[in-house]
């Protein structure tokens, strides 16, 4: 039976004994739970560990804030909760003053397997801040809900110019790693010692398994990641944030459905069917978001139904759908140009895809399938990063 890092930590009596003697901080969110849904704060409390400070990533420690919404500090049962998602990039890391209050930071965050999902970068930034402050880190690892086998990789490594908080370091879009493996990859490159970083690995992990095989409830790690199905399409679905298409926020099916008041969903679904991609059926529909883009407006759109998760290529699917939407509605469709995740002057779509290639090719009217294949397919460089991460991980595990 699969055991997360949090569950294993509770059984490592020698490690728990050492942690109890130190001043502890905790970086976590609502999905930081055991199989029976006990939150990390309660698990630590029952072990006699009382965190002196809590840190919350994007969306907040309690997970209540929407995407890209500034989260302020708060109080939780008389324990200070510091936000690691503020108005500036500098506020994404713990401050020296806060780290001076602890000797050890425990990190327990559920990732969803896509480069854009910010929790893994929050963990890495926290590690870097702790290294500077000589504070130890124990990362309690969790499995990847959309699988972690190399065959599921999608997306080229980003160009250096396009690194940002939705891709702080060069890894594939669908990286097929755990959060611990991503952090270990860059910890090893930066020569972080085992005296500063330890990772409690997942026990009995099957790299091909997805969340439905975990035999536990799927707990939403952020407000618009309510289900495993949303996580499965997210490596491609998140690209919608870089356009003026609604990504389904304000509905019960974010990322699996999308559209706009001007979008012809029937035409889009028919055009996608011609591409004959395996693993998914795209169905036309109408929806009315209750918040976010096109709040209160009836939108034409589509829903992506995954029929075979092993054949489904999310990034390729959504790139093709976005390119088709532009082709069908060139006068209404646009790419987002506003500030995005602390970056001005670079379109959000470029930050997400890791280069300007896809956006410029779509605007030139190149064939959707050609554009999608060029961006989504992986080469030896992406596979090498995957292998390097797994090897680095072994050096930090307890």
MARRO-951193 format. One record per residue (C-alpha): residue number from 0; residue in three letters; x, y, z. Coordinates in pm, whole numbers. Layout:
N
(NUM, "ala", (X, Y, Z))
...
//
This chain:
398
(0, "unk", (0, 0, 0))
(1, "unk", (128, 344, -92))
(2, "unk", (250, 562, 195))
(3, "unk", (324, 932, 153))
(4, "unk", (619, 1106, 312))
(5, "unk", (392, 1241, 585))
(6, "unk", (267, 894, 671))
(7, "unk", (618, 747, 670))
(8, "unk", (755, 1033, 880))
(9, "unk", (522, 944, 1165))
(10, "unk", (675, 595, 1178))
(11, "unk", (1042, 705, 1167))
(12, "unk", (1093, 727, 1542))
(13, "unk", (1457, 834, 1533))
(14, "unk", (1385, 1115, 1287))
(15, "unk", (1079, 1226, 1484))
(16, "unk", (1288, 1231, 1803))
(17, "unk", (1544, 1460, 1638))
(18, "unk", (1275, 1692, 1500))
(19, "unk", (1107, 1723, 1841))
(20, "unk", (1425, 1877, 1981))
(21, "unk", (1428, 2158, 1724))
(22, "unk", (1230, 2472, 1650))
(23, "unk", (1009, 2371, 1358))
(24, "unk", (829, 2548, 1076))
(25, "unk", (580, 2389, 835))
(26, "unk", (508, 2472, 469))
(27, "unk", (181, 2303, 377))
(28, "unk", (-170, 2344, 233))
(29, "unk", (-510, 2167, 250))
(30, "unk", (-391, 1858, 59))
(31, "unk", (-119, 1791, 318))
(32, "unk", (-315, 1501, 465))
(33, "unk", (-288, 1132, 543))
(34, "unk", (-493, 853, 388))
(35, "unk", (-762, 909, 651))
(36, "unk", (-755, 1287, 584))
(37, "unk", (-567, 1393, 896))
(38, "unk", (-385, 1719, 823))
(39, "unk", (-10, 1750, 875))
(40, "unk", (-58, 1996, 1162))
(41, "unk", (-260, 1736, 1352))
(42, "unk", (-14, 1458, 1269))
(43, "unk", (270, 1668, 1403))
(44, "unk", (69, 1762, 1710))
(45, "unk", (5, 1400, 1797))
(46, "unk", (379, 1336, 1763))
(47, "unk", (449, 1618, 2009))
(48, "unk", (577, 1859, 1742))
(49, "unk", (431, 2210, 1757))
(50, "unk", (535, 2428, 1459))
(51, "unk", (635, 2779, 1563))
(52, "unk", (543, 2921, 1223))
(53, "unk", (332, 2803, 930))
(54, "unk", (393, 2896, 567))
(55, "unk", (134, 2885, 290))
(56, "unk", (203, 2872, -88))
(57, "unk", (-12, 3022, -365))
(58, "unk", (-382, 3006, -268))
(59, "unk", (-286, 3022, 101))
(60, "unk", (-222, 2777, 382))
(61, "unk", (-598, 2719, 399))
(62, "unk", (-630, 2708, 19))
(63, "unk", (-905, 2966, -10))
(64, "unk", (-756, 3220, -255))
(65, "unk", (-808, 3217, -632))
(66, "unk", (-529, 3205, -891))
(67, "unk", (-275, 3490, -881))
(68, "unk", (-457, 3650, -586))
(69, "unk", (-222, 3806, -331))
(70, "unk", (-244, 3617, -2))
(71, "unk", (-175, 3799, 322))
(72, "unk", (-44, 3669, 652))
(73, "unk", (-296, 3524, 894))
(74, "unk", (-329, 3356, 1230))
(75, "unk", (-406, 2990, 1292))
(76, "unk", (-470, 2884, 1651))
(77, "unk", (-226, 3150, 1772))
(78, "unk", (45, 3033, 1530))
(79, "unk", (159, 3287, 1275))
(80, "unk", (86, 3188, 913))
(81, "unk", (316, 3355, 664))
(82, "unk", (214, 3384, 300))
(83, "unk", (467, 3288, 36))
(84, "unk", (257, 3442, -241))
(85, "unk", (256, 3819, -222))
(86, "unk", (280, 4120, -452))
(87, "unk", (643, 4074, -554))
(88, "unk", (872, 3791, -658))
(89, "unk", (1077, 3847, -342))
(90, "unk", (772, 3760, -132))
(91, "unk", (769, 3407, -275))
(92, "unk", (1047, 3307, -33))
(93, "unk", (1054, 3295, 349))
(94, "unk", (1222, 3599, 502))
(95, "unk", (1546, 3582, 699))
(96, "unk", (1359, 3708, 1009))
(97, "unk", (1103, 3428, 990))
(98, "unk", (1369, 3163, 932))
(99, "unk", (1564, 3295, 1231))
(100, "unk", (1279, 3164, 1448))
(101, "unk", (1328, 2801, 1342))
(102, "unk", (1599, 2537, 1305))
(103, "unk", (1409, 2311, 1066))
(104, "unk", (1143, 2353, 796))
(105, "unk", (910, 2066, 712))
(106, "unk", (761, 2085, 360))
(107, "unk", (451, 1886, 265))
(108, "unk", (287, 1999, -61))
(109, "unk", (87, 1804, -319))
(110, "unk", (198, 1877, -675))
(111, "unk", (0, 1782, -989))
(112, "unk", (278, 1705, -1234))
(113, "unk", (294, 2016, -1456))
(114, "unk", (576, 2269, -1479))
(115, "unk", (337, 2561, -1429))
(116, "unk", (193, 2443, -1099))
(117, "unk", (371, 2672, -856))
(118, "unk", (397, 2460, -541))
(119, "unk", (714, 2285, -652))
(120, "unk", (881, 2622, -711))
(121, "unk", (765, 2746, -370))
(122, "unk", (934, 2440, -219))
(123, "unk", (1255, 2505, -412))
(124, "unk", (1262, 2876, -321))
(125, "unk", (1201, 2784, 43))
(126, "unk", (1492, 2538, 32))
(127, "unk", (1723, 2802, -116))
(128, "unk", (1624, 3052, 155))
(129, "unk", (1680, 2789, 423))
(130, "unk", (2026, 2705, 285))
(131, "unk", (2122, 3074, 305))
(132, "unk", (1993, 3088, 663))
(133, "unk", (2149, 2754, 766))
(134, "unk", (1805, 2609, 841))
(135, "unk", (1754, 2238, 775))
(136, "unk", (1476, 2112, 548))
(137, "unk", (1284, 1785, 555))
(138, "unk", (1060, 1740, 253))
(139, "unk", (774, 1494, 296))
(140, "unk", (721, 1367, -56))
(141, "unk", (396, 1282, -233))
(142, "unk", (325, 1087, -553))
(143, "unk", (244, 1250, -886))
(144, "unk", (-133, 1216, -947))
(145, "unk", (-91, 1187, -1326))
(146, "unk", (188, 931, -1317))
(147, "unk", (565, 951, -1305))
(148, "unk", (686, 717, -1580))
(149, "unk", (917, 858, -1845))
(150, "unk", (677, 765, -2127))
(151, "unk", (433, 1033, -2005))
(152, "unk", (677, 1323, -2048))
(153, "unk", (550, 1613, -2261))
(154, "unk", (698, 1945, -2361))
(155, "unk", (1040, 2085, -2441))
(156, "unk", (1265, 2245, -2181))
(157, "unk", (1198, 2622, -2161))
(158, "unk", (1443, 2873, -2301))
(159, "unk", (1634, 3064, -2032))
(160, "unk", (1465, 3392, -2129))
(161, "unk", (1125, 3248, -2041))
(162, "unk", (1193, 3111, -1692))
(163, "unk", (944, 3245, -1435))
(164, "unk", (734, 3134, -1138))
(165, "unk", (536, 2910, -1377))
(166, "unk", (865, 2746, -1475))
(167, "unk", (1144, 2858, -1246))
(168, "unk", (1391, 2603, -1378))
(169, "unk", (1417, 2400, -1702))
(170, "unk", (1207, 2084, -1679))
(171, "unk", (949, 1944, -1925))
(172, "unk", (589, 2069, -1906))
(173, "unk", (459, 1731, -1793))
(174, "unk", (763, 1641, -1591))
(175, "unk", (667, 1292, -1466))
(176, "unk", (839, 1352, -1132))
(177, "unk", (737, 1391, -770))
(178, "unk", (783, 1725, -599))
(179, "unk", (1070, 1571, -406))
(180, "unk", (1244, 1462, -725))
(181, "unk", (1221, 1809, -878))
(182, "unk", (1360, 1971, -563))
(183, "unk", (1634, 1709, -537))
(184, "unk", (1738, 1772, -899))
(185, "unk", (1823, 2136, -833))
(186, "unk", (1948, 2076, -480))
(187, "unk", (2206, 1837, -624))
(188, "unk", (2302, 2084, -898))
(189, "unk", (2347, 2351, -632))
(190, "unk", (2544, 2111, -411))
(191, "unk", (2307, 2129, -116))
(192, "unk", (2435, 1882, 144))
(193, "unk", (2239, 1601, 308))
(194, "unk", (2295, 1781, 636))
(195, "unk", (2061, 2055, 506))
(196, "unk", (1810, 1856, 299))
(197, "unk", (1646, 1521, 369))
(198, "unk", (1352, 1378, 178))
(199, "unk", (1111, 1125, 325))
(200, "unk", (1021, 932, 12))
(201, "unk", (693, 772, -87))
(202, "unk", (681, 402, -1))
(203, "unk", (546, 143, -246))
(204, "unk", (519, 394, -529))
(205, "unk", (418, 267, -873))
(206, "unk", (547, 523, -1123))
(207, "unk", (275, 429, -1372))
(208, "unk", (-7, 466, -1118))
(209, "unk", (-239, 766, -1118))
(210, "unk", (-439, 910, -829))
(211, "unk", (-740, 675, -874))
(212, "unk", (-511, 382, -786))
(213, "unk", (-389, 539, -462))
(214, "unk", (-688, 402, -268))
(215, "unk", (-743, 735, -97))
(216, "unk", (-958, 1044, -160))
(217, "unk", (-829, 1308, -400))
(218, "unk", (-799, 1629, -197))
(219, "unk", (-799, 1943, -406))
(220, "unk", (-459, 2115, -366))
(221, "unk", (-595, 2444, -505))
(222, "unk", (-944, 2587, -565))
(223, "unk", (-954, 2508, -938))
(224, "unk", (-793, 2166, -914))
(225, "unk", (-1096, 1987, -767))
(226, "unk", (-1053, 1645, -926))
(227, "unk", (-801, 1403, -1070))
(228, "unk", (-956, 1468, -1411))
(229, "unk", (-864, 1836, -1384))
(230, "unk", (-505, 1741, -1299))
(231, "unk", (-487, 1502, -1595))
(232, "unk", (-571, 1772, -1850))
(233, "unk", (-384, 2053, -1671))
(234, "unk", (-48, 2023, -1856))
(235, "unk", (-233, 2143, -2165))
(236, "unk", (-533, 2311, -2006))
(237, "unk", (-327, 2568, -1818))
(238, "unk", (-221, 2719, -2153))
(239, "unk", (-570, 2867, -2174))
(240, "unk", (-461, 3115, -1906))
(241, "unk", (-240, 3274, -2172))
(242, "unk", (-540, 3348, -2395))
(243, "unk", (-875, 3524, -2375))
(244, "unk", (-1055, 3189, -2366))
(245, "unk", (-1219, 3100, -2036))
(246, "unk", (-1039, 2801, -1888))
(247, "unk", (-1356, 2700, -1708))
(248, "unk", (-1291, 2884, -1383))
(249, "unk", (-1627, 2971, -1236))
(250, "unk", (-1767, 2632, -1341))
(251, "unk", (-1760, 2289, -1181))
(252, "unk", (-1521, 2160, -1452))
(253, "unk", (-1219, 2393, -1468))
(254, "unk", (-963, 2309, -1739))
(255, "unk", (-1165, 2017, -1877))
(256, "unk", (-1406, 2267, -2034))
(257, "unk", (-1328, 2601, -2194))
(258, "unk", (-1472, 2857, -2431))
(259, "unk", (-1587, 3215, -2487))
(260, "unk", (-1909, 3397, -2582))
(261, "unk", (-1786, 3414, -2942))
(262, "unk", (-1653, 3057, -2973))
(263, "unk", (-1829, 2804, -3198))
(264, "unk", (-1793, 2486, -2995))
(265, "unk", (-1955, 2266, -3259))
(266, "unk", (-1708, 2380, -3524))
(267, "unk", (-1412, 2339, -3289))
(268, "unk", (-1513, 1986, -3187))
(269, "unk", (-1556, 1880, -3550))
(270, "unk", (-1217, 2023, -3650))
(271, "unk", (-1044, 1848, -3359))
(272, "unk", (-1204, 1514, -3449))
(273, "unk", (-1042, 1536, -3793))
(274, "unk", (-698, 1528, -3624))
(275, "unk", (-780, 1182, -3488))
(276, "unk", (-573, 1213, -3171))
(277, "unk", (-606, 901, -2955))
(278, "unk", (-716, 911, -2593))
(279, "unk", (-976, 1188, -2588))
(280, "unk", (-1310, 1299, -2729))
(281, "unk", (-1395, 1670, -2746))
(282, "unk", (-1763, 1749, -2697))
(283, "unk", (-1930, 2084, -2773))
(284, "unk", (-2122, 2255, -2494))
(285, "unk", (-2235, 2588, -2349))
(286, "unk", (-2156, 2718, -2001))
(287, "unk", (-2191, 3030, -1789))
(288, "unk", (-1902, 3111, -1553))
(289, "unk", (-2000, 3242, -1210))
(290, "unk", (-1667, 3427, -1176))
(291, "unk", (-1341, 3496, -1363))
(292, "unk", (-1339, 3545, -1743))
(293, "unk", (-1684, 3613, -1893))
(294, "unk", (-1856, 3605, -1557))
(295, "unk", (-2231, 3570, -1610))
(296, "unk", (-2201, 3540, -1988))
(297, "unk", (-2308, 3235, -2186))
(298, "unk", (-2004, 3084, -2354))
(299, "unk", (-1979, 2846, -2644))
(300, "unk", (-1714, 2590, -2584))
(301, "unk", (-1601, 2231, -2556))
(302, "unk", (-1523, 1975, -2290))
(303, "unk", (-1229, 1737, -2317))
(304, "unk", (-1321, 1382, -2215))
(305, "unk", (-1021, 1156, -2164))
(306, "unk", (-1099, 804, -2284))
(307, "unk", (-751, 651, -2253))
(308, "unk", (-515, 822, -2011))
(309, "unk", (-210, 633, -2140))
(310, "unk", (-258, 755, -2496))
(311, "unk", (-388, 1101, -2408))
(312, "unk", (-141, 1384, -2467))
(313, "unk", (-274, 1686, -2284))
(314, "unk", (-23, 1942, -2410))
(315, "unk", (-62, 1837, -2774))
(316, "unk", (-441, 1828, -2742))
(317, "unk", (-482, 2175, -2595))
(318, "unk", (-222, 2337, -2820))
(319, "unk", (-416, 2207, -3120))
(320, "unk", (-748, 2324, -2979))
(321, "unk", (-609, 2672, -2908))
(322, "unk", (-462, 2693, -3258))
(323, "unk", (-797, 2588, -3406))
(324, "unk", (-981, 2847, -3194))
(325, "unk", (-753, 3115, -3333))
(326, "unk", (-804, 2987, -3689))
(327, "unk", (-1183, 2991, -3652))
(328, "unk", (-1204, 3326, -3471))
(329, "unk", (-903, 3538, -3573))
(330, "unk", (-1079, 3867, -3495))
(331, "unk", (-1194, 3770, -3144))
(332, "unk", (-917, 3543, -3020))
(333, "unk", (-613, 3703, -2858))
(334, "unk", (-315, 3607, -2648))
(335, "unk", (-288, 3761, -2303))
(336, "unk", (-43, 4053, -2281))
(337, "unk", (-106, 4169, -1923))
(338, "unk", (136, 4108, -1639))
(339, "unk", (146, 3739, -1554))
(340, "unk", (305, 3573, -1250))
(341, "unk", (531, 3870, -1167))
(342, "unk", (650, 3916, -1527))
(343, "unk", (585, 4214, -1753))
(344, "unk", (667, 4236, -2121))
(345, "unk", (652, 3865, -2206))
(346, "unk", (317, 3711, -2312))
(347, "unk", (184, 3460, -2062))
(348, "unk", (158, 3197, -2336))
(349, "unk", (533, 3223, -2397))
(350, "unk", (609, 3186, -2026))
(351, "unk", (389, 2877, -2012))
(352, "unk", (519, 2708, -2327))
(353, "unk", (877, 2816, -2258))
(354, "unk", (938, 3007, -2581))
(355, "unk", (769, 3236, -2833))
(356, "unk", (754, 2960, -3094))
(357, "unk", (399, 2829, -3038))
(358, "unk", (234, 3170, -3010))
(359, "unk", (409, 3306, -3320))
(360, "unk", (337, 2990, -3521))
(361, "unk", (-32, 3003, -3429))
(362, "unk", (-51, 3370, -3531))
(363, "unk", (115, 3284, -3864))
(364, "unk", (-159, 3029, -3924))
(365, "unk", (61, 2722, -3926))
(366, "unk", (-114, 2386, -3909))
(367, "unk", (-237, 2315, -3553))
(368, "unk", (-106, 1958, -3555))
(369, "unk", (240, 2070, -3668))
(370, "unk", (263, 2339, -3401))
(371, "unk", (136, 2108, -3126))
(372, "unk", (372, 1827, -3218))
(373, "unk", (676, 2054, -3227))
(374, "unk", (609, 2189, -2877))
(375, "unk", (482, 1875, -2704))
(376, "unk", (725, 1611, -2824))
(377, "unk", (1028, 1538, -2607))
(378, "unk", (1386, 1451, -2694))
(379, "unk", (1691, 1314, -2522))
(380, "unk", (1741, 1640, -2329))
(381, "unk", (1405, 1609, -2154))
(382, "unk", (1460, 1239, -2080))
(383, "unk", (1806, 1316, -1941))
(384, "unk", (1658, 1567, -1697))
(385, "unk", (1411, 1301, -1580))
(386, "unk", (1690, 1049, -1521))
(387, "unk", (1906, 1307, -1345))
(388, "unk", (1623, 1398, -1107))
(389, "unk", (1558, 1037, -1007))
(390, "unk", (1928, 977, -944))
(391, "unk", (1963, 1298, -740))
(392, "unk", (1656, 1205, -535))
(393, "unk", (1813, 883, -413))
(394, "unk", (2095, 1080, -257))
(395, "unk", (1861, 1278, -30))
(396, "unk", (1610, 1011, 73))
(397, "unk", (1581, 873, 426))
//
